[in-house]
């Protein structure tokens, strides 16, 4: 008599789902994130099996991978493991035990080899079934549940099925592995659905698996994968050869421009070439300076101007309102000193520079020097004149490895200019979560905890992120407003969380000073060039979704590597929703 059965399929609500109209339902797997796992050995073979099940099974099935159980047996703990549990919509259970690698057939049945010795597979299954019945009894309240089992040996051919210790019809070996899904489907016949009991069973097995997402581990894995993928630009761009070397890289967010810049600075240091990196954004320069050799040569344009002027004895009164205009005028008339010339110049965020700044910088390039211009026109936020260098070799990088594909699709719907960007993250990710608040008038009532106000909506987004397993250090609140207009930046706390924000000042060493806090908040202007696992793009407000609003949304939304929340005013939220409803974008 068949004793046990394993069922494979998972719904996001941990409950049976209705079949899709006109098509077979796609089976889902618990836990999520299995496609992104990098494992070896037997674990890798189980991931391959999950892919086979996900592609080949049909119907209202939930596949639960790696269910561990523990029970007390006469004072001693008994441990076991079920590789796959499949629960059908009719509340039938199928247990699938996978034995990868070489097996031994003995007179007592099939024997598997383990680090601690040898075990009879049939005995393992019997113990597993006995333990499972005992654990399920309190849950069933007297209801009958059919439990079947199956042995899957993807690498081994059973020579004598009759002596295996397991009925031959319950074995799928290497000669029949292409029939695995068909065998599972035949073991789970169509029956009247029992959604209440099926839901309880799925929840039971999920609890046994202790499905508390280890988000921190996934974040580390995500960072490694995305870094490796986006490193392609840094690899092949550095292999180009032509004279004179003037390369104009037009790269979208998440294409690997910062990795390219870092690699170039490392190359220059290793070869003894003098390099200079210039960008517009101070936080980006500070970040890069900390991770590359000769970080003192990583500067914003205005930092570089200030140093050059000081070396030449030119003093600037930074107390004047137009001090930076004075800097730009003075640097344009400053003669080029020979000790300022460099062998390699990397100009990043080129879309934020003026043509005159470009010319001043390129004058510092020595004879035979190499020049790189990196930019993304979609991230231009300052209404600058087009400073693209004319006549340079142009290289386009239109692949976004940073943004999970679900987020990339949303960006493509909202920002028409982003629809040709190829989403290539290894992660599907979650959909963007939108929260709205009433308007500026309601927020101005003085109550920061208004349920429909800006602070309240932003705090709810933080709470949702924390409930999803993220830590405060993984979250960045990025305000759509500038420092002068932002209401969130005026707050010292958001609910129980202290906000960490830039004070607007630098210490004597030029290091930015921050208010102490455990939750980072920054403007979209200063956060450009950075990223965070979870971004809460807040204070999104505009009368019309014009080109500048699209660019700010693009910059803010592409900062997220895992989760994205958008906290928008009612009018902005309505405009975004209308744009999304207007039509699909190209996506993965």
LUMNU-692056 format. One line per field, with one value per residue (C-alpha): residue number from 1; x, y, z. Coordinates in Angstrom, 1 decimal, padded with zeros to 4 digits. Layout:
BEGIN
num <- [NUM|...]
X <- [X|...]
Y <- [Y|...]
Z <- [Z|...]
//
This chain:
BEGIN
num <- [1|2|3|4|5|6|7|8|9|10|11|12|13|14|15|16|17|18|19|20|21|22|23|24|25|26|27|28|29|30|31|32|33|34|35|36|37|38|39|40|41|42|43|44|45|46|47|48|49|50|51|52|53|54|55|56|57|58|59|60|61|62|63|64|65|66|67|68|69|70|71|72|73|74|75|76|77|78|79|80|81|82|83|84|85|86|87|88|89|90|91|92|93|94|95|96|97|98|99|100|101|102|103|104|105|106|107|108|109|110|111|112|113|114|115|116|117|118|119|120|121|122|123|124|125|126|127|128|129|130|131|132|133|134|135|136|137|138|139|140|141|142|143|144|145|146|147|148|149|150|151|152|153|154|155|156|157|158|159|160|161|162|163|164|165|166|167|168|169|170|171|172|173|174|175|176|177|178|179|180|181|182|183|184|185|186|187|188|189|190|191|192|193|194|195|196|197|198|199|200|201|202|203|204|205|206|207|208|209|210|211|212|213|214|215|216|217|218|219|220|221|222|223|224|225|226|227|228|229|230|231|232|233|234|235|236|237|238|239|240|241|242|243|244|245|246|247|248|249|250|251|252|253|254|255|256|257|258|259|260|261|262|263|264|265|266|267|268|269|270|271|272|273|274|275|276|277|278|279|280|281|282|283|284|285|286|287|288|289|290|291|292|293|294|295|296|297|298|299|300|301|302|303|304|305|306|307|308|309|310|311|312|313|314|315|316|317|318|319|320|321|322|323|324|325|326|327|328|329|330|331|332|333|334|335|336|337|338|339|340|341|342|343|344|345|346|347|348|349|350|351|352|353|354|355|356|357|358|359|360|361|362|363|364|365|366|367|368|369|370|371|372|373|374|375|376|377|378|379|380|381|382|383|384|385|386|387|388|389|390|391|392|393|394|395|396|397|398|399|400|401|402|403|404|405|406|407|408|409|410|411|412|413|414|415|416|417|418|419|420|421|422|423|424|425|426|427|428|429|430|431|432|433|434|435|436|437|438|439|440|441|442|443|444|445|446|447|448|449|450|451|452|453|454|455|456|457|458|459|460|461|462|463|464|465|466|467|468|469|470|471|472|473|474|475|476|477|478|479|480|481|482|483|484|485|486|487|488|489|490|491|492|493|494|495|496|497|498|499|500|501|502|503|504|505|506|507|508|509|510|511|512|513|514|515|516|517|518|519|520|521|522|523|524|525|526|527|528|529|530|531|532|533|534|535|536|537|538|539|540|541|542|543|544|545|546|547|548|549|550|551|552|553|554|555|556|557|558|559|560|561|562|563|564|565|566|567|568|569|570|571|572|573|574|575|576|577|578|579|580|581|582|583|584|585|586|587|588]
X <- [000.0|001.3|002.2|003.4|003.3|005.2|003.5|005.3|003.7|003.7|001.4|002.5|-000.4|000.5|-002.9|-004.2|-004.7|-007.2|-006.0|-005.3|-008.0|-007.0|-003.6|-002.1|-001.1|002.6|003.9|005.7|008.3|008.8|011.1|011.4|014.9|015.9|016.9|019.5|021.2|024.8|025.3|027.4|027.3|024.0|022.4|023.1|021.3|018.3|018.2|018.3|015.3|013.4|013.9|012.6|009.6|008.8|008.9|007.1|004.4|001.0|-002.1|-002.8|000.4|002.8|006.4|008.2|011.9|014.0|011.6|013.4|011.7|012.6|010.7|011.5|011.5|011.8|013.9|016.1|015.8|015.2|016.1|015.1|014.8|012.3|013.9|010.6|007.0|004.3|000.8|-002.1|-005.2|-007.1|-004.8|-003.0|000.7|003.6|007.0|009.9|013.2|016.2|019.3|022.0|025.3|026.2|024.1|024.7|022.2|022.3|020.2|018.6|017.8|019.3|022.0|023.1|026.5|026.7|029.5|028.6|028.3|025.7|021.9|019.1|016.9|013.7|014.4|014.8|011.5|009.7|011.0|010.1|006.5|006.1|007.4|005.2|002.1|002.8|003.3|000.3|-002.2|-003.0|-003.4|-005.9|-008.6|-009.5|-009.5|-008.0|-005.0|-003.4|000.4|002.5|006.2|008.6|012.4|014.2|017.8|018.8|022.4|021.9|020.2|018.5|019.6|017.2|014.1|012.4|015.1|015.3|013.2|010.8|008.0|009.4|006.5|007.6|011.2|012.3|016.0|018.4|016.8|013.4|014.4|012.7|009.5|009.8|007.0|004.7|005.2|004.4|001.3|000.1|000.6|-001.6|-004.9|-007.5|-009.8|-012.3|-010.4|-010.1|-008.7|-009.0|-007.0|-004.5|-003.8|-003.2|-000.9|001.2|001.4|002.5|005.3|006.4|006.6|008.8|011.0|011.2|010.6|012.0|013.7|017.4|017.3|020.9|022.3|020.3|021.4|025.0|024.4|022.6|025.5|028.0|025.9|025.1|028.8|030.0|027.5|027.9|031.6|031.4|031.6|034.8|036.3|035.7|035.9|039.4|040.4|039.7|042.7|042.8|044.8|044.3|042.3|039.1|036.2|032.7|030.7|027.0|025.9|022.5|022.0|023.3|025.4|028.7|030.1|031.4|033.1|034.7|036.0|037.4|039.1|040.7|042.1|043.5|045.0|046.7|048.1|049.5|051.1|052.5|050.4|049.0|045.2|042.5|038.9|036.3|032.5|029.9|028.3|030.3|028.9|030.0|033.5|033.8|032.7|035.0|038.0|037.7|038.0|040.7|044.4|045.4|042.0|043.2|042.9|039.2|037.4|034.3|034.8|034.5|036.9|039.4|039.0|039.5|042.7|044.1|043.2|044.7|048.0|048.1|047.4|043.9|041.6|037.8|035.4|033.0|030.8|029.5|026.3|027.9|031.1|030.9|030.4|033.7|035.4|034.2|035.3|038.7|039.6|038.8|041.6|044.1|047.2|047.9|050.8|053.0|052.8|049.0|049.1|047.9|048.3|044.6|041.5|038.1|035.2|032.1|028.5|029.3|025.6|026.0|029.0|029.1|031.0|033.4|034.2|035.0|037.4|039.3|039.7|040.9|043.6|045.2|045.7|049.3|050.6|049.6|047.2|043.9|040.5|037.3|033.9|031.2|027.6|023.9|021.7|018.6|020.3|020.8|019.1|020.6|019.4|023.1|024.0|025.1|028.7|029.2|032.7|032.4|034.2|035.1|034.6|031.2|030.4|026.8|025.9|022.1|021.8|020.7|022.1|021.3|017.5|015.5|013.4|010.1|011.3|012.9|009.6|007.9|010.5|010.0|006.3|006.8|009.8|009.4|013.0|014.0|012.0|014.9|017.0|017.5|016.7|019.3|019.4|019.5|016.6|012.9|012.3|009.1|006.8|007.2|005.0|003.3|002.0|000.3|-000.3|-002.9|-001.1|001.2|-001.6|-002.4|001.2|001.5|-000.9|002.0|001.2|004.0|002.1|-001.0|-002.2|-002.6|000.4|003.9|005.6|003.0|003.2|007.0|007.0|004.6|007.0|009.9|007.7|006.8|010.5|011.4|008.6|010.1|013.3|015.4|017.4|017.5|021.0|019.7|017.1|017.7|015.0|015.6|013.6|012.4|012.9|016.1|017.6|015.9|012.4|012.3|010.0|011.4|014.9|013.7|012.7|015.1|013.0|010.6|008.4|010.8|013.7|016.4|017.2|020.8|021.2|023.9|024.2|025.4|028.8|032.3|035.0|038.5|039.6|036.8|034.7|030.9|029.3|026.1|023.5|023.6|020.9|020.1|018.0|019.7|017.8|019.3|018.1|017.8|020.5|023.1|022.2|022.8|025.6|024.8|022.5|020.8|019.1|015.9|015.0|012.0|011.6|009.6|008.2|007.4|005.3|004.8|002.0|002.9|004.9|007.2|010.8|012.4|010.0|010.7|014.4|014.2|012.0|014.4|017.4|015.6|014.0|017.2|019.0|017.2|018.9|016.1|013.0|011.5|008.8|007.4|005.7|003.9|001.4|-002.1|-001.7|001.7|000.5|-002.5|-000.1|002.2|-000.8|-002.1|001.2|001.5|-002.0|-001.2|000.9|003.5|007.2|009.8|011.0|012.1]
Y <- [000.0|003.4|005.3|008.8|011.4|014.7|017.6|020.5|024.0|027.2|030.2|033.6|033.5|029.9|028.8|026.9|029.0|029.0|027.7|030.4|030.6|029.1|027.9|025.5|027.0|027.7|025.7|027.9|026.8|027.4|029.0|031.8|032.8|029.3|030.3|032.7|030.2|029.3|025.8|022.8|019.0|017.3|020.7|021.8|018.6|019.5|023.0|021.4|019.2|022.3|023.8|020.6|020.6|024.3|023.8|020.4|020.3|021.6|022.4|023.5|022.2|023.6|022.4|022.8|022.2|021.0|020.3|019.3|017.7|016.8|014.8|013.3|009.4|007.7|010.6|011.0|013.4|011.9|014.0|013.5|015.4|015.3|016.8|017.8|018.0|018.4|019.4|019.3|021.4|018.3|018.1|015.0|014.8|013.4|013.1|013.0|011.8|012.5|010.5|011.9|010.3|006.6|004.2|000.6|-002.3|-004.9|-007.8|-005.5|-002.8|000.4|001.9|005.5|006.8|009.7|011.5|009.5|006.1|004.2|004.2|002.1|004.3|002.3|002.5|006.3|006.6|004.5|006.6|009.8|008.6|007.5|010.8|012.8|011.0|011.7|015.4|015.8|014.1|017.2|019.2|016.9|016.7|013.2|014.0|011.5|012.6|010.5|010.4|008.9|008.8|008.6|007.9|009.9|008.8|011.2|009.8|006.1|003.2|000.6|-002.7|-004.9|-002.8|-005.9|-006.0|-002.3|-002.4|000.1|-000.7|-000.2|002.1|004.5|004.8|007.2|006.5|007.9|006.1|007.7|011.1|012.8|011.2|012.6|015.3|012.8|010.3|013.0|014.1|010.5|010.2|013.3|012.5|015.2|015.2|017.5|020.5|020.9|024.4|024.7|021.6|022.1|025.6|024.1|021.5|024.1|026.3|023.3|022.3|025.9|026.2|023.0|024.6|027.7|030.0|033.2|034.8|035.3|038.6|039.6|036.5|037.1|040.7|039.7|037.1|039.8|042.2|039.6|038.5|042.1|043.2|040.2|040.8|044.6|044.1|043.2|046.9|047.3|044.2|044.9|048.7|048.4|046.2|048.8|050.3|053.3|056.6|059.1|057.4|059.4|057.2|058.4|055.8|056.3|053.9|053.5|053.2|049.9|049.2|049.2|052.8|053.1|049.7|050.8|054.0|052.1|049.5|052.3|054.0|050.6|050.0|053.5|053.0|049.6|051.0|054.1|056.4|059.5|059.5|062.0|061.2|064.0|063.9|066.3|064.5|064.8|061.6|059.6|061.1|060.4|056.8|056.1|057.8|055.4|052.3|053.1|053.9|057.5|058.6|062.1|062.3|061.5|064.8|066.7|069.4|072.2|070.4|070.1|073.8|074.8|072.9|074.2|077.8|077.5|076.1|079.2|081.6|082.5|083.0|082.5|084.1|081.2|083.5|085.1|083.8|083.5|081.9|078.9|081.2|082.9|079.5|078.6|082.0|081.8|078.3|079.2|081.8|079.9|078.9|075.1|074.1|071.2|069.5|069.4|067.3|063.7|060.5|059.5|061.5|060.0|062.3|060.8|062.1|064.0|064.9|067.2|069.2|072.3|072.4|075.0|072.7|069.8|072.0|073.1|069.5|068.2|070.9|069.0|065.9|065.2|064.3|060.7|060.7|058.7|060.4|058.7|060.5|058.5|059.7|058.8|061.6|060.2|061.1|064.8|066.8|070.2|071.6|071.8|072.5|069.4|068.9|065.6|065.6|065.8|063.4|060.8|057.1|056.3|053.1|052.5|050.3|049.9|047.0|047.6|044.8|046.6|046.9|043.7|043.0|043.8|047.2|047.7|046.9|049.6|052.2|051.4|052.0|055.4|056.7|056.3|057.1|054.1|051.6|050.5|049.7|046.0|044.7|042.0|041.6|038.0|038.7|039.1|040.9|042.3|044.8|048.5|049.3|052.7|054.7|058.1|061.0|063.7|066.9|069.6|071.3|068.2|067.7|071.3|070.7|070.0|066.4|064.3|061.1|061.9|058.6|060.2|062.5|062.3|061.3|058.7|057.1|057.1|055.5|052.8|052.1|051.6|049.3|047.2|046.9|045.8|043.2|041.8|041.0|044.0|045.9|049.7|049.7|048.2|051.1|054.5|057.2|059.2|062.4|063.6|067.2|069.2|070.0|073.4|072.2|068.8|068.5|065.1|066.4|068.7|065.8|064.3|061.2|059.2|057.3|055.6|055.8|058.5|059.9|060.1|063.0|065.3|068.5|070.6|071.0|069.4|069.0|070.3|067.3|067.9|064.9|065.5|065.7|063.7|063.8|060.6|058.2|054.6|055.4|057.2|059.9|061.8|063.8|062.3|064.7|063.6|059.9|059.8|057.4|055.3|052.4|050.6|047.2|049.0|052.5|054.5|057.2|059.7|063.2|062.5|065.5|067.3|069.0|067.3|064.2|066.1|065.2|066.5|064.6|061.5|061.9|062.3|059.2|057.3|058.3|057.5|054.3|052.8|053.2|050.1|046.7|044.6|046.5|049.8|051.9|055.1|057.6|060.1|062.9|062.1|064.1|062.6|059.1|059.6|060.8|057.8|055.3|056.9|056.5|052.9|052.1|053.7|050.9|048.2|048.7|046.4|044.2|040.8]
Z <- [000.0|-000.9|002.3|001.4|-001.4|-001.9|-003.4|-005.2|-005.6|-003.7|-003.8|-002.4|000.0|001.1|000.0|-003.1|-006.2|-009.0|-012.3|-014.9|-017.5|-020.8|-019.6|-017.2|-013.9|-013.3|-010.3|-007.8|-005.3|-001.5|-000.5|-003.0|-004.3|-005.1|-008.7|-007.3|-005.0|-005.7|-004.3|-005.2|-004.9|-004.0|-003.2|-006.8|-008.1|-006.0|-007.4|-010.9|-009.8|-008.7|-012.1|-013.7|-011.4|-012.0|-015.8|-016.0|-013.3|-013.9|-011.8|-008.3|-006.7|-004.1|-004.0|-000.7|-000.8|002.1|004.9|008.0|011.0|014.5|017.2|020.5|020.4|023.8|025.2|022.2|019.3|015.9|012.9|009.3|006.1|003.2|000.0|-001.6|-000.3|-002.9|-001.7|-004.1|-004.1|-002.9|000.2|-001.1|000.0|-002.0|-000.5|-003.0|-001.7|-004.0|-003.8|-006.1|-007.0|-006.7|-004.8|-003.7|-004.2|-001.5|-000.5|002.1|-000.5|-001.8|000.4|000.3|001.4|003.9|005.7|008.8|007.1|005.1|005.4|003.8|001.8|002.5|006.2|006.0|004.1|006.7|009.6|007.7|007.1|010.7|012.0|009.6|010.6|014.2|013.5|011.3|013.6|015.7|012.6|010.8|013.5|012.4|008.6|006.3|004.2|001.5|001.8|-001.0|-001.5|-004.4|-004.7|-007.3|-008.3|-011.2|-011.4|-010.8|-012.8|-010.6|-011.8|-009.8|-009.0|-007.3|-004.6|-004.0|-000.9|-002.5|-004.9|-008.5|-009.4|-006.7|-008.2|-010.9|-011.7|-014.3|-017.2|-016.5|-015.1|-018.0|-016.8|-013.2|-013.6|-015.4|-012.6|-010.0|-011.9|-012.0|-008.3|-007.7|-009.6|-010.2|-007.2|-005.5|-004.1|-000.3|000.0|003.7|004.5|001.7|003.1|006.6|005.2|003.2|006.3|008.4|006.0|005.6|009.4|009.5|007.0|009.2|006.3|007.9|004.9|005.5|003.7|004.7|003.1|-000.1|-000.2|000.0|-002.8|-004.9|-004.5|-005.7|-008.7|-009.8|-009.3|-011.4|-014.2|-014.4|-014.4|-018.1|-019.1|-017.1|-018.8|-022.5|-022.5|-021.2|-024.1|-026.7|-028.5|-030.8|-031.0|-029.7|-027.0|-026.4|-025.4|-024.7|-022.7|-022.7|-020.0|-018.3|-014.5|-013.3|-016.4|-014.5|-015.1|-011.5|-011.7|-015.0|-013.3|-010.3|-012.6|-014.6|-011.5|-010.3|-013.8|-013.8|-010.3|-011.2|-014.4|-012.7|-014.7|-013.1|-013.2|-012.3|-011.7|-011.8|-011.2|-010.1|-007.1|-003.8|-002.2|-005.3|-005.2|-001.4|-002.0|-004.8|-003.1|-000.3|-002.4|-005.0|-004.9|-004.8|-003.6|-003.3|-007.1|-007.0|-006.8|-007.8|-010.4|-007.8|-005.4|-008.1|-009.1|-005.5|-005.2|-008.5|-007.5|-004.1|-005.5|-007.8|-004.9|-006.0|-003.0|-003.3|-000.8|-000.2|001.9|-001.3|-002.7|-006.2|-004.9|-007.2|-010.2|-009.1|-009.0|-012.5|-014.0|-012.2|-013.3|-016.9|-016.9|-014.9|-016.9|-017.1|-014.9|-016.1|-012.7|-013.2|-016.3|-016.1|-018.1|-017.7|-017.0|-016.2|-016.3|-014.8|-014.7|-017.8|-018.2|-015.2|-016.4|-018.5|-021.8|-020.4|-017.5|-019.9|-021.9|-018.7|-017.6|-020.9|-021.0|-018.1|-020.2|-021.1|-024.6|-025.5|-022.5|-022.4|-021.8|-020.7|-020.6|-018.8|-018.7|-018.7|-020.2|-018.4|-015.1|-016.0|-013.2|-013.6|-016.9|-018.1|-021.7|-023.7|-022.9|-024.8|-026.4|-030.2|-032.4|-029.8|-030.2|-028.6|-026.7|-025.5|-022.6|-022.4|-020.0|-016.4|-014.1|-010.8|-010.8|-010.2|-013.3|-011.7|-010.8|-014.2|-015.9|-013.8|-014.7|-018.3|-018.0|-016.3|-018.2|-022.0|-022.6|-020.5|-022.5|-024.6|-021.6|-021.2|-017.7|-017.0|-013.2|-012.0|-009.7|-010.6|-007.3|-005.9|-007.6|-006.7|-003.7|-003.9|-000.9|-001.2|001.1|000.9|000.0|001.3|003.2|005.2|006.0|007.2|010.0|012.3|013.0|011.6|012.2|010.1|008.7|005.3|005.6|004.1|007.3|008.1|004.6|004.7|008.1|006.8|004.0|006.5|008.6|005.5|004.6|008.1|008.2|004.9|006.7|005.8|008.4|009.0|007.6|004.3|003.8|002.3|002.2|-000.9|-001.1|-004.5|-003.2|-002.8|000.6|000.7|000.0|001.7|004.7|005.6|006.0|008.7|010.9|013.4|013.8|011.8|014.2|016.6|014.1|014.3|010.9|009.7|007.4|006.1|008.1|005.1|006.7|006.3|009.0|008.7|006.6|004.2|005.4|005.3|008.8|009.4|012.2|014.2|013.3|012.3|009.2|006.2|004.4|001.4|-001.6|-005.0|-006.2|-003.6|-003.8|-007.5|-008.2|-005.1|-004.3|-001.4|-001.1|-000.2|-001.4|-000.2|-002.8|-000.8|-001.2|-004.9|-005.9|-009.2|-011.1|-014.4|-015.2|-017.5|-018.6|-015.5|-013.2|-015.3|-014.9|-011.1|-010.9|-013.1|-010.9|-007.6|-008.7|-010.2|-006.8|-005.4|-005.7|-004.1|-002.9|-003.9|-002.3|-003.8|-001.5|-003.6|-003.2|-004.5|-007.6|-008.4|-007.6|-010.0|-012.8|-012.3|-012.2|-015.4|-017.2|-016.1|-017.4|-020.7|-022.1|-021.6|-021.7|-023.2|-020.4|-019.2]
//
